[in-house]
Amino acid sequence: MPRAKSRRVAKMKSMLLAKGFQQCNNEHERFLLYHNKKKTAVRTYFSHGQRNYEKQLLAFVKREMHLPDWDDFDDFMDCDMTGRQYLEKMIRDGHVIP
């Protein structure tokens, strides 16, 4: 269960940008994780116009970020996990090629 019942979308986007993701807009706002100046397969999406995400939409973001449990997701969004730690986890779990 997430620590927060809802999260501000703007805050989540700023966390992604601060930790190695880059924004690419089309019909949705897409955030791609970059490693060594190259795109990886790790990405997540946000719909335009949403200010807050409730548990169901947070679960989609968590899954797209390849974070298996709520503690990891909350640590990422609450600054307890650095961008480097997240990248190392993605490499260790096989989602990003080193």
Sequence and secondary structure as in RCSB ss.txt:
>XXXX:A:sequence
MPRAKSRRVAKMKSMLLAKGFQQCNNEHERFLLYHNKKKTAVRTYFSHGQRNYEKQLLAFVKREMHLPDWDDFDD
FMDCDMTGRQYLEKMIRDGHVIP
>XXXX:A:secstr
  SSSEEEHHHHHHHHHHTTEEEEESSSEEEEEEETTEEEEEEEEE TT  EEEHHHHHHHHHHTT  SHHHHHH
HHTTSS HHHHHHHHHHTTSS  
